[in-house]
């Protein structure tokens, strides 16, 4: 059974849906998207899990409020939802912007994150290719008009409580994307078992993905025949995959479920 509802967190009416039952997994969509982007993925990862789809601030069925878009504040919203639902801990997985929000959730609220999955995101702004950063810099309210005749807008208009907020979303997303950031130190301090995934033709380079893994002490030694040389963290580069179809990769779900199903390390 699917349950759609709202949680009042940090002044926001945060929309979420619950699918299935079992160990909780929260899925966080990318910028300009909504929870619906995971529709094809749900059957592949939902067996034996309570999958919770979230519409982040200003996206999907969650109306915007009078605050800037911030990875940190959206992470606080996710942690607030985990608390309101009485989950204690949940696995948190995010794509692109949602991946950055998932990462900030683990950084700011490590006690509520059991395992972390980041797909096609960057832990510092320079991790995005220069051309991608140049495109991000051009985004603003003026962009909204040019996007009216697109599936992205039609999906937004069909779900948003206030479709007229479309230009505001673009303005706030532009401000967010132009911000410089570097979370290297916070990543290096993570204790939450983390899987970092990217496409081999993503908007970030495989080297950036490998650097994330290296910050977690991964890939620095032989794993040894019995795996005792491995860390609890994992890295996956999806072949023939771009930023725009990474969630649709047939390899994504098996890698994610294998990671989530593996026992937690003896100590964290």
C-alpha positions, 0 to 999 in steps of 0.5 A: 500500500502507498501512503502519501502524507506531509510532515511538518518539519522546520516550517516546511510541509514536507511531502513523502510516500511510503511503499512496502514494509521492512528496513527503511530506505529514504530516496531523494530526487535530483534538482527540478525533479520529484519523488516520481523519478524513482518509479521504475527503480522501486520494484527493483530495490523495494523487496523487503524494504519500507521505501520512503520517497520524499519531495524536497523543498520547492519540488513536487508536492512540497510547497516552497517556503521563505528560505533559500534552497540549502543542502544543509537545511534540506538535510535537516528536513530529512533528519526531521522526517526520520524523527517524526516517523519514529524510524530511529535510523534509515538508509538514505540514498540520493541522486545529484542534488539529492545525493548532496542532501543525503551526504549532508544528512550523514554529516550533520545527523550521523546517528539517524543514517544507517547506510548512505548511497550517493549517486551522481553527485559531487562533494565539492563544487569543482568536482563538476566538469567546467562546462557543467559549472558554466551551465549551472552559473546561467540558471535563474528565474529567466530560465523558467520561461524557456522551460515551459514546453518541457516534460520537466515543467509539465510534471511540476505543474501537475504536482506542485501546490503552487505551479506559479512558483516555477520561476522562483524554483529556478531562481533559487536553484540558480543561487544554490548551484552558484555556491562554492563548497568543499566538504572534503574534511567532512567526508573524511570524517564519515563513519556511516558506511557509504556507497558512492556511484557515478556513471563513466560519462557522468557530469563528474569524472571517475577521478572525482568519484575515486577521490571521494572513495580515497577520502574514506580510506578506500582503494589504498591497499589490497583487500586481501583474499578474505576481504579483511583489507577492505573498508565498509565503504564502496565505489561503483562506476557504472559503464555507458552511463551519463548523469541523466540516466544513472538512476535508470542503469540496470546495474544500479539496483543490484549494486545498491541492494547488495550494499544495503543488505550486507551486514554492518561492520562490527564497530563504527 
